[in-house]
Amino acid sequence: MAAVAEAEGVKALAGLLAGLAQSLYYCNTEISEELLRSQLYPNLPPEDFHTLYHKLRGILKSMATADMDQAQLEAFLTAQTRKQGGAGLSSEQAAALGRFWKAHRTRIRESLLAQSRWEPGLRSVNWRVDLQTASSRGSSSNTPVALVELELGRNGQDSEFVCLEFDELKVNQVLKKMAEIQENIDSIVHHS
């Protein structure tokens, strides 16, 4: 009888970890703390489930943030089982977390990478310098203009194109702004 209860506890814990992953990393907004409690731990008092939920959520976030390999995971889970009081993990919880991470590490990492990308992304930039031979008013000018074509797109969708035209003054302003951006990046990198 104890083995059946332990198996059900491990199954509920695996379900809770899967639900946390759905909520945190796979953008499934239908998964809530209350839904997980009612489906997986209906007999556990809400306060106790809240504590378990947030403890596992924090541990899973730590594992995902560090993208732990097997050696790091074992050391981390061992440290978690040695914590005193309610802050630590039981050996069954640590084992379930280990199995879960082994099965889901790659998918969680891919999800985090996808969430960290700016959308739409810049797919390509094409540019050239032309001579503007006539203005819209018909007067001849022979002034150089930079024509820039940006290809923007989201993963799995067709590209959108944005065409820009710059005169010499605008090109110099863009170059100045880019130099400022580079200086800011350099100052941040050198301070880190």
N, C-alpha and C positions, 0 to 999 in steps of 0.2 A: 504494500500500500504506500509506503514512504517513497519507493522508487517511482511510482506513478505520479505522486504529488511533485517530486523533484523534476520529472520529465515535463510535467505541465508548467512548472515554474520556469524551466529553461526555455520552453516554447513561448511562454508569455514574454520573457525577457528578449528573446530573438525578435518577436513581433514588435516590442517597444522600440528596439534599436532600428528595425526596418521603418517604423513609423517616424522616428526622429530623422532618419536619413531622408525620407520622403519630404518631410516638412522643411528641414534645414537646407538640403542640397539639391533636391529634385523639383523644387518649387511647387509642391502639391499643397495648395492652400486649404484643401478639404480636411487635412489631417490636423487635428487640434489636440491639446493636452486632455481635454474632457473626453473626446472620442476615444483616444487610446486607453484612458482609464476605464471607460464603460465597456470597451470591447475586450480588454486584456486583463484588467485587475478590478472587476466589479465589486469584489468583497473587501478590497483594501480601502481603508479610510482615505478620504480626499487629501488630507494633510500629509499622510504617509506617501501617497502616490506622488504628490507634488514634489516632495523631497527627493524621491527616487528619480522622477522625471528630470529634474534640474541637475541632479548629480550626474546622471548618465549623459545628459545633453552637454554639460561642461566637459566631461571626459571625452566624448566623441568629438567635440570641437577642438580640443587639444590635440587629439590624434590626427584630425584632418588638417589642422593648421600646420603641424610639424611634418605631415605626410610621412608618418613613421614607417620605417622598414621593420622587418621581423625582430631584429635585435633591439631596436629602440622600443618597440611595442612590448616585448617581454620585460625589459627593464622598467618601463613605465607602469605596466600592470602589476608587476611585483611591488613597486613602491606604493601603488594604490591599495594593494591588499594589506600592506603593513601599517597603514594609517589606523590610528586608534579611534574608537567610537563609531558613530554613524557616518563619518566622513569617508571611510575606506570602502573597499569592495570585498565581497566574499570571493572565495576561490571559484565558485560556480559563475558568478557575474564576470570575473576576469576571464574565465575560459570562454564564456559566451561572447564577450567583447573581442577576444582574440580571433575566434571563428568568424565573427561578423566582419572584422576589419580585413581579414584575409580574403573574404569573398567580395567585399565592396570597396576596397581601397582605390582601385583603378577608376571605377565609375565615379566615386566621390571626387577624386582628384580632377577628372575630366570636367565634372560639373563646376567645381570651383574655378577652373581655368576659363570655362565658357562664361561664367558669371562675371569674371574680372575683365573681360574684353569690352571695349567701347563699341557700341553699335549705333549707327552703321559704321563699318570700318572703311578705311581708305584702301582701295584695291590697287590703284595705280595713279600716277601723275604723269601727264605729258605736257610739254611746253615747247614753245618756239617764240622767236622774235620776228616780227614782221614790220614792214614799213607801211604806215597808214598813208595811203596816197591821196585820199580825199575825205573830208569830213562830211557829216550829214547835210551841211549847208552848201556843199559843192565846192568849197575852197580847197585848194591843194595844200598839203602840209608836209608830207614826207617825214613824219616823226615816227620813231620806233615805238612799237607797242609789244608788250609781252602777252601772249595768249596762253592761258593755263587751262588744261582740262583735267578735272578730278573725277575719278571713277569711284563711286561710293556704293556699298552694298552690305546686305545682311547675309549671314550664312544661309544657303539654300534658296536665295531669292535672286532675281535679275538685278543687274547693276543700274544705278542712276548716274547720270553724267551732269556735272556742273562746269560751265565754261565761264572763265573770268578773263577780263582784259585789263591790263595795267599799263599806265604810262610810266615814264621814267621816275617821276616823283613817288608814285604808289609802289613801284618796285623797291625804291630806296627805303620807304616806310616799312614795308614788309621785312626787308633784310635787317633793319634796325630792331624791329620787334623780335625777330628770330634770334638775333644776337643777345637781346635781353633775356629771352627764354633760356638760351644756352648758359648765360652767366648765372641765372638762378639755379639751373640744374647743377652746374659745377659747384656752386656754393653749398648746395644741399649734400651732394656726394662727398665733398671734401670735409664736411662737418660730421658725417656719419662714421 
